[in-house]
Amino acid sequence: MTLEPPPMLRAGPFSIDRDRMRVTRGPAVIALSGKPLQILLALVKAGGRVVTREELRLLLWPEAGRIDTGRRLNTAIRALREALDDGAETPLFIETVRRRGYRWIGDAAAPRVGRLAAVRPVAAALSAVAAALLVGSAQLGAAPSAAADRERLVDIAALANNQPDAAAAALNQFVETRPRDAAAQVLRAELAMNSWRARPSAERRAAARSASREARRALGRNADLDAIDADLTLTGDWDWRGAERLYRRALAAAPDHERARTGLAWLLLNAGRETEAFAVAAPLVTRADLEPASRAQLGWFLLRLRRNDLAARVCAGDAHHVNLLSCRHTALARLGDYVGARDAALTLMQRLNAGRRDLAEVRAANAGAGYQNFLRWRAEHFSVSEAQHFQRAQIAADAGRLDEAMAQLDQAFTARDPALVKLRTTYEFAALHQWPRFAEMLRTIGPA
């Protein structure tokens, strides 16, 4: 008698229901289907054996013939890793075996991390760009991308998360042969903008402007470029009125443009026009299909509006997304719910493999003291790039180290950090508002 395999498979922290073709992690359902789900099943059933790329190609595209499926396989592997919140460089679940294939390693203990890595805005922005590339550009006067070209651009967008220089070089080569490809031009401008955000400098700011100008010459009027130009105008020139005009122009052409709506809402908030800011963001608040990164950004926006109750709800429901957890514990703490804030903080620490002693110090104390213990742990373990002075200032100020925070802000000001436009509404800097140097920065940055 042949026994049927059990319908439920365990794969590390995940459960795979083969009857319903659904993957869960605890109570949360993982958005996974199609080819990525087939790959996951193949890797898990292999029991630690390396599954070769040829095996996967035959499994996924048995009648592909001479069609090049290598790139499609790369895209599916990246989609699987993204859904599992895994990384190619430091994998927790899927190991790449060079020149052979892939192996499931998720049943082994996850490595402990020494420091908490900052959430990079670049990854969120490029995920949104990659999603747009899959359906092509609808802008007038733009040459649409062929299916193979779109797939190549998605590959480049994914590569940019870990190897931005290599992605930029590949994209430049692509644009040379297809100068009127709208998706490629927008992606190149986006990469240049994010390079400046990651490591602010006059050179990178100039490169972002140059990429935007080249894209504009190739495409003409384009809502995506209007939104990027608005970001540059606001954060690069501190020209609040010019940026507002560009955001509104993008929304006039594409009312559902998420980047333009988000950018305009933040501009209005930081300009002190809170009622207008909330009205612009309201369509996003009521959307049920926002990606986790977009929900986290919306949650931080609501926190700056002091809508802590709404922020806590927007940032709820995902126990695996670091930025959502950070938003939620912050919102609950500001509501005075220190039990909830401590619990969210503990989940975040566990998600980042904090040490047992650190977890015990947070868990054993009463809620308020435990949450303060977490804030001290975060100040010691939150690791950001040396160039991210604004973020470093936030962390220092939140831990009460105001002199250090002001020194970091001085460096951010010298580098013209794009995040400085949020200086006025950053909660952690409330104690600095009476400092003469801080007040001088506010006057210079605007809004004028």
C-alpha positions as CSV (number, residue, x, y, z in Angstrom):
1,M,0.0,0.0,0.0
2,T,1.3,3.4,-1.0
3,L,1.0,6.1,1.7
4,E,-0.1,9.5,0.6
5,P,2.3,12.3,1.6
6,P,1.0,14.5,4.4
7,P,-0.9,17.6,3.1
8,M,1.0,19.8,5.5
9,L,4.8,20.3,5.2
10,R,7.0,22.0,7.8
11,A,9.8,24.1,6.4
12,G,11.7,25.9,9.2
13,P,9.3,28.5,10.6
14,F,6.9,28.0,7.6
15,S,4.0,25.6,7.1
16,I,3.1,24.6,3.5
17,D,-0.5,23.4,3.0
18,R,-0.2,21.4,-0.2
19,D,-4.0,20.9,-0.6
20,R,-4.7,24.6,-0.4
21,M,-1.3,25.6,-1.9
22,R,-0.8,28.1,0.9
23,V,2.2,29.0,3.0
24,T,1.9,30.4,6.5
25,R,4.3,31.6,9.2
26,G,2.5,31.3,12.5
27,P,-0.9,33.0,11.9
28,A,0.4,35.1,9.0
29,V,-0.2,34.0,5.4
30,I,2.8,34.4,3.1
31,A,2.0,35.9,-0.3
32,L,3.4,33.1,-2.4
33,S,2.1,31.2,-5.4
34,G,3.0,30.1,-8.9
35,K,6.6,29.3,-9.8
36,P,8.1,30.6,-6.5
37,L,5.9,28.3,-4.6
38,Q,6.8,25.4,-6.8
39,I,10.5,26.1,-6.2
40,L,9.9,26.2,-2.4
41,L,8.2,22.8,-2.5
42,A,11.0,21.3,-4.6
43,L,13.7,22.6,-2.3
44,V,11.9,21.5,0.9
45,K,11.1,18.0,-0.4
46,A,14.8,17.6,-1.5
47,G,15.6,17.3,2.3
48,G,18.8,19.4,2.2
49,R,20.1,18.1,-1.2
50,V,21.2,20.6,-3.8
51,V,18.5,21.0,-6.4
52,T,20.2,22.0,-9.6
53,R,19.1,24.8,-11.8
54,E,18.5,22.3,-14.6
55,E,16.1,20.3,-12.4
56,L,14.2,23.4,-11.6
57,R,14.0,24.5,-15.2
58,L,12.6,21.1,-16.2
59,L,10.1,21.2,-13.4
60,L,8.9,24.7,-14.1
61,W,9.1,24.8,-17.9
62,P,9.1,21.2,-19.1
63,E,8.2,22.1,-22.7
64,A,10.2,25.3,-23.0
65,G,12.5,23.9,-25.6
66,R,15.1,26.4,-26.7
67,I,13.4,29.3,-24.8
68,D,15.9,30.9,-22.4
69,T,14.4,30.1,-19.0
70,G,17.6,31.0,-17.0
71,R,16.5,34.6,-16.4
72,R,13.0,33.6,-15.6
73,L,14.4,31.2,-12.9
74,N,16.5,34.0,-11.5
75,T,13.4,36.2,-11.2
76,A,11.3,33.4,-9.5
77,I,14.1,32.7,-7.0
78,R,14.3,36.4,-6.1
79,A,10.5,36.5,-5.7
80,L,10.7,33.5,-3.4
81,R,13.4,35.0,-1.3
82,E,11.6,38.3,-1.0
83,A,8.4,36.6,0.1
84,L,10.3,34.7,2.8
85,D,12.2,37.8,3.8
86,D,15.5,36.0,2.9
87,G,18.7,37.4,1.4
88,A,21.1,35.9,-1.1
89,E,24.2,37.3,0.7
90,T,23.3,36.1,4.2
91,P,20.6,33.4,3.6
92,L,18.5,32.0,6.4
93,F,16.4,29.7,4.2
94,I,17.7,29.3,0.6
95,E,21.4,28.8,0.0
96,T,22.9,29.4,-3.5
97,V,25.5,26.7,-4.4
98,R,27.6,28.3,-7.1
99,R,27.5,26.8,-10.5
100,R,25.1,24.1,-9.3
101,G,21.8,25.3,-7.8
102,Y,20.0,25.9,-4.5
103,R,19.6,24.1,-1.2
104,W,17.0,24.6,1.6
105,I,18.8,25.4,4.9
106,G,15.8,26.8,6.7
107,D,15.5,23.8,9.1
108,A,18.8,24.8,10.7
109,A,19.1,27.3,13.5
110,A,19.2,30.9,12.1
111,P,22.5,32.7,12.7
112,R,22.6,35.3,15.5
113,V,23.1,38.8,14.5
114,G,25.4,41.1,16.5
115,R,23.7,44.4,15.4
116,L,20.4,45.5,14.2
117,A,20.6,46.6,10.5
118,A,18.7,49.7,9.6
119,V,15.8,49.3,7.2
120,R,16.9,50.7,3.9
121,P,14.4,52.9,2.0
122,V,16.2,51.9,-1.2
123,A,14.7,48.4,-1.1
124,A,11.2,49.6,-0.6
125,A,11.4,52.1,-3.4
126,L,13.0,49.6,-5.8
127,S,10.3,47.0,-5.1
128,A,7.7,49.5,-6.1
129,V,9.6,50.3,-9.3
130,A,10.1,46.6,-10.1
131,A,6.3,46.1,-9.7
132,A,5.6,48.9,-12.1
133,L,8.1,47.4,-14.6
134,L,6.2,44.2,-14.7
135,V,3.2,45.9,-16.3
136,G,5.2,48.4,-18.3
137,S,4.8,52.2,-18.5
138,A,1.5,53.8,-19.6
139,Q,3.0,57.3,-20.1
140,L,2.4,59.1,-23.4
141,G,5.3,59.3,-25.8
142,A,7.2,56.5,-24.1
143,A,8.3,53.3,-25.9
144,P,6.8,50.3,-24.0
145,S,9.2,47.5,-22.8
146,A,9.0,44.1,-24.4
147,A,8.4,41.2,-22.1
148,A,12.1,40.1,-22.2
149,D,13.2,43.7,-21.6
150,R,10.9,44.1,-18.6
151,E,12.2,40.9,-17.1
152,R,15.8,42.2,-17.5
153,L,14.8,45.4,-15.8
154,V,13.3,43.5,-12.9
155,D,16.5,41.6,-12.6
156,I,18.4,44.9,-12.4
157,A,16.0,46.4,-9.9
158,A,16.5,43.4,-7.6
159,L,20.3,43.5,-8.1
160,A,20.3,47.1,-7.0
161,N,19.3,46.2,-3.4
162,N,22.6,44.5,-2.8
163,Q,24.9,45.6,-5.6
164,P,23.9,49.2,-6.6
165,D,27.0,49.9,-8.6
166,A,26.7,46.8,-10.7
167,A,23.0,47.5,-11.2
168,A,23.8,51.0,-12.4
169,A,26.4,49.8,-14.9
170,A,24.0,47.2,-16.3
171,L,21.2,49.8,-16.6
172,N,23.4,52.3,-18.4
173,Q,24.2,49.6,-21.0
174,F,20.5,48.8,-21.3
175,V,19.6,52.5,-21.8
176,E,22.3,53.0,-24.4
177,T,20.5,50.5,-26.7
178,R,17.0,51.5,-25.8
179,P,17.0,55.2,-24.9
180,R,13.2,55.6,-25.2
181,D,12.4,52.7,-22.9
182,A,10.3,54.5,-20.3
183,A,10.7,51.9,-17.6
184,A,14.5,51.9,-18.0
185,Q,14.8,55.6,-17.9
186,V,12.6,55.9,-14.8
187,L,14.5,53.1,-13.1
188,R,17.9,54.8,-13.8
189,A,16.6,58.1,-12.3
190,E,15.3,56.1,-9.3
191,L,18.6,54.4,-8.8
192,A,20.5,57.6,-8.9
193,M,18.1,59.2,-6.5
194,N,18.4,56.3,-4.1
195,S,22.2,56.3,-4.3
196,W,22.1,59.9,-3.1
197,R,19.7,59.0,-0.3
198,A,21.9,56.2,0.9
199,R,25.1,58.2,0.9
200,P,24.4,62.0,0.6
201,S,27.0,64.0,-1.2
202,A,27.1,66.9,-3.7
203,E,28.4,64.5,-6.4
204,R,25.6,62.0,-5.9
205,R,23.0,64.8,-5.9
206,A,24.4,66.1,-9.2
207,A,24.3,62.5,-10.6
208,A,20.6,62.2,-9.6
209,R,19.8,65.5,-11.3
210,S,21.6,64.4,-14.5
211,A,19.8,61.1,-14.7
212,S,16.5,62.8,-14.3
213,R,17.3,65.4,-17.0
214,E,18.3,62.6,-19.4
215,A,15.1,60.7,-18.7
216,R,13.1,63.9,-19.2
217,R,14.8,64.5,-22.6
218,A,13.9,61.0,-23.7
219,L,10.4,60.8,-22.4
220,G,9.0,64.3,-22.1
221,R,6.0,64.6,-19.7
222,N,5.9,61.6,-17.3
223,A,4.2,61.3,-14.0
224,D,7.0,59.0,-12.6
225,L,9.6,61.6,-13.5
226,D,7.5,64.4,-12.0
227,A,7.5,62.6,-8.7
228,I,11.2,61.9,-8.8
229,D,11.9,65.6,-9.8
230,A,9.7,66.7,-7.0
231,D,11.8,64.6,-4.5
232,L,14.9,66.2,-5.9
233,T,13.5,69.7,-5.9
234,L,12.4,69.4,-2.2
235,T,15.3,67.5,-0.7
236,G,18.1,68.8,-2.9
237,D,17.1,72.4,-3.3
238,W,14.7,72.9,-0.3
239,D,12.4,74.4,-2.8
240,W,9.0,73.6,-1.2
241,R,6.8,75.4,-3.7
242,G,8.5,74.0,-6.8
243,A,8.3,70.5,-5.3
244,E,4.6,70.9,-4.5
245,R,3.8,71.9,-8.1
246,L,5.6,68.8,-9.5
247,Y,3.8,66.4,-7.1
248,R,0.4,67.9,-8.0
249,R,1.2,67.7,-11.7
250,A,2.0,64.0,-11.3
251,L,-1.2,63.4,-9.4
252,A,-3.2,65.4,-12.0
253,A,-1.9,62.9,-14.7
254,A,-2.1,59.8,-12.5
255,P,-4.4,60.2,-9.4
256,D,-3.4,56.8,-8.1
257,H,0.3,57.5,-8.3
258,E,1.5,56.2,-4.8
259,R,4.9,57.9,-4.8
260,A,3.5,61.3,-5.8
261,R,0.7,61.1,-3.2
262,T,3.0,60.0,-0.5
263,G,5.6,62.7,-1.3
264,L,3.0,65.5,-1.4
265,A,1.5,64.3,1.9
266,W,5.0,64.4,3.6
267,L,5.7,67.8,2.1
268,L,2.5,69.3,3.4
269,L,3.0,67.7,6.8
270,N,6.6,69.0,7.2
271,A,5.3,72.4,6.0
272,G,2.9,72.5,8.9
273,R,-0.2,72.1,6.7
274,E,-1.4,69.1,8.6
275,T,-5.1,69.1,7.6
276,E,-4.1,69.2,3.9
277,A,-1.5,66.5,4.5
278,F,-4.0,64.1,6.0
279,A,-6.5,64.8,3.2
280,V,-3.9,63.9,0.6
281,A,-2.9,60.7,2.4
282,A,-6.4,59.5,3.2
283,P,-6.8,57.4,0.0
284,L,-3.7,55.5,1.1
285,V,-5.0,54.9,4.6
286,T,-8.2,53.3,3.2
287,R,-6.3,51.0,0.7
288,A,-6.1,47.4,1.7
289,D,-3.5,46.4,-0.9
290,L,-0.5,48.4,0.3
291,E,2.7,46.5,0.4
292,P,4.3,46.2,4.0
293,A,7.0,48.8,3.2
294,S,4.3,51.3,2.1
295,R,2.2,50.6,5.1
296,A,5.2,51.2,7.4
297,Q,5.9,54.5,5.7
298,L,2.3,55.5,6.0
299,G,2.4,54.5,9.7
300,W,5.4,56.8,10.3
301,F,3.6,59.6,8.5
302,L,0.6,59.1,10.9
303,L,2.9,59.1,13.9
304,R,4.2,62.5,12.9
305,L,0.6,63.7,12.6
306,R,0.1,62.5,16.1
307,R,-2.5,60.0,14.9
308,N,-1.0,57.3,17.1
309,D,-4.2,55.2,17.3
310,L,-4.5,55.1,13.5
311,A,-0.7,54.4,13.1
312,A,-0.9,51.5,15.5
313,R,-3.7,49.9,13.4
314,V,-2.0,50.6,10.0
315,C,1.2,49.0,11.3
316,A,-0.5,45.9,12.9
317,G,-0.9,42.4,11.6
318,D,2.7,41.6,10.4
319,A,5.0,40.0,12.9
320,H,7.9,39.7,10.4
321,H,8.4,43.1,8.8
322,V,11.0,45.0,10.8
323,N,9.8,48.5,9.9
324,L,6.1,47.7,10.6
325,L,7.1,46.3,14.0
326,S,9.2,49.5,14.7
327,C,6.2,51.6,13.8
328,R,3.8,49.6,15.9
329,H,5.9,49.6,19.1
330,T,6.4,53.4,18.7
331,A,2.7,54.0,18.2
332,L,1.7,51.9,21.2
333,A,4.3,53.6,23.5
334,R,3.0,57.0,22.5
335,L,-0.6,55.8,23.3
336,G,0.7,54.8,26.8
337,D,0.2,51.1,26.1
338,Y,3.5,50.0,27.4
339,V,2.4,46.4,27.6
340,G,1.6,46.3,23.9
341,A,4.8,48.4,23.1
342,R,7.0,46.0,25.0
343,D,5.4,43.0,23.4
344,A,5.9,44.5,19.9
345,A,9.5,45.3,20.8
346,L,10.1,41.8,22.0
347,T,8.8,40.4,18.7
348,L,11.1,42.8,16.9
349,M,14.1,41.6,19.0
350,Q,13.2,38.0,18.4
351,R,12.8,38.7,14.7
352,L,16.4,40.0,14.8
353,N,17.8,37.2,16.9
354,A,18.6,39.3,20.0
355,G,20.5,37.6,22.7
356,R,18.7,35.7,25.5
357,R,20.0,38.0,28.2
358,D,18.8,41.1,26.3
359,L,15.4,39.5,25.8
360,A,15.2,38.5,29.4
361,E,16.0,42.1,30.5
362,V,13.1,43.4,28.5
363,R,10.7,40.6,29.4
364,A,11.3,40.4,33.1
365,A,10.9,44.1,34.0
366,N,7.5,45.8,34.3
367,A,6.1,47.0,31.0
368,G,7.4,50.6,31.2
369,A,10.9,49.7,32.4
370,G,11.1,46.8,29.9
371,Y,10.3,49.1,27.1
372,Q,13.1,51.5,28.2
373,N,15.4,48.5,28.4
374,F,14.5,47.8,24.7
375,L,15.2,51.5,23.7
376,R,18.7,51.2,25.3
377,W,19.3,47.9,23.5
378,R,18.2,49.5,20.2
379,A,20.6,52.4,20.7
380,E,23.5,49.9,21.1
381,H,22.5,47.5,18.3
382,F,20.9,49.7,15.6
383,S,23.6,49.8,13.0
384,V,23.4,52.3,10.1
385,S,25.8,53.5,7.5
386,E,28.3,56.1,8.7
387,A,26.8,58.4,6.0
388,Q,23.3,58.2,7.5
389,H,23.8,61.0,10.0
390,F,20.1,61.9,10.3
391,Q,19.2,58.4,11.3
392,R,22.1,58.3,13.8
393,A,20.9,61.5,15.2
394,Q,17.4,60.1,15.7
395,I,18.7,57.1,17.6
396,A,21.0,59.2,19.8
397,A,18.2,61.6,20.6
398,D,15.7,58.8,21.4
399,A,18.3,57.5,23.9
400,G,18.6,60.9,25.5
401,R,22.1,61.6,24.1
402,L,21.3,65.1,22.8
403,D,24.9,66.4,22.3
404,E,25.6,63.4,20.1
405,A,22.3,63.9,18.2
406,M,23.2,67.6,17.5
407,A,26.7,66.6,16.3
408,Q,25.2,64.1,13.9
409,L,22.7,66.7,12.6
410,D,25.5,69.1,11.9
411,Q,27.1,66.4,9.7
412,A,23.8,65.7,8.0
413,F,23.4,69.4,7.3
414,T,26.9,69.6,5.8
415,A,26.1,66.6,3.6
416,R,22.7,68.1,2.7
417,D,21.0,64.8,3.8
418,P,17.7,64.4,2.0
419,A,16.0,63.5,5.3
420,L,16.5,67.0,6.7
421,V,13.2,68.1,5.3
422,K,11.6,66.0,8.0
423,L,13.6,67.8,10.7
424,R,10.7,69.9,12.1
425,T,8.3,67.0,12.6
426,T,10.8,64.3,13.9
427,Y,9.4,63.4,17.3
428,E,12.8,62.4,18.7
429,F,14.2,65.9,18.2
430,A,11.5,67.6,20.4
431,A,14.1,68.4,23.1
432,L,16.3,70.1,20.6
433,H,13.9,72.7,19.4
434,Q,15.2,75.3,21.8
435,W,18.8,74.8,20.8
436,P,20.0,77.8,18.7
437,R,21.8,75.7,16.2
438,F,18.7,73.5,15.7
439,A,16.5,76.6,15.2
440,E,19.0,78.0,12.6
441,M,18.8,74.7,10.7
442,L,15.0,74.9,10.6
443,R,15.1,78.5,9.3
444,T,17.5,77.5,6.5
445,I,15.8,74.3,5.4
446,G,12.3,75.9,5.4
447,P,9.6,75.9,4.3
448,A,10.2,79.5,3.3
